[in-house]
Amino acid sequence: MALMPKRVKFRKEQRRVRPRKATKGNYVAFGDFGLQALEGAWVSGRQLEAGRVAAQHFLKREGKLFIRVFPDKPISKKPLETRMGTGKAEVEYWAARVKPGTLLFEIAGVDETSAKRAMVRAAVKMPVRCRFVRRRVAV
C-alpha cells in the first residue's frame, strides 16, 4: 500500500516549486548510513514504497530501515482528451517534496557493505540521483 496522509485540511494544492537546498533532514539522524538525494523532485508514495521493499528484501530482516520523507502533497492530473475549463482534476497520487540534500532512507544495525548494496537497490527506484552517506562523528 502506497504511503498517503490519513486526512488533510485541503484536498488539492497548487504546484508550487521551490528550487532550494534542504536545510532540514539533510543529515543521518536515526541510523548509521543513509541515502541522500542530489536533485530536487516530487517522489511519489509508490516510488518510496518500491525503494523500501527493494532495500528490505535485500536486508532479509536484518537491521532497521527508516523512511525520512512522507508523501503529503496531492498531485492532480486531468484525464486525456479533456477540454480546458472544467475545473481542477482529482488527486492522482501523493508525493513527497524532496530538495537537494534531503535524506530519503536510513539504515541501522548492519555493516557498511550490506548497507551500501541495499541503498543502491533503493536508489534505482528513485526518480532522482542519490548518494550513499554515513553518520558524521560528533567531536
Secondary structure, DSSP 8 states (H G I E B T S, - for coil): -----S--S-S-----------SSS-S--SSSEEEEESS-EEEEHHHHHHHHHHHHHHHTT-SEEEE-----EEEE---TT--TTS----EEEEEEEE-TT-EEEEEESS-HHHHHHHHHHHHHHSSS-EEEEE-----
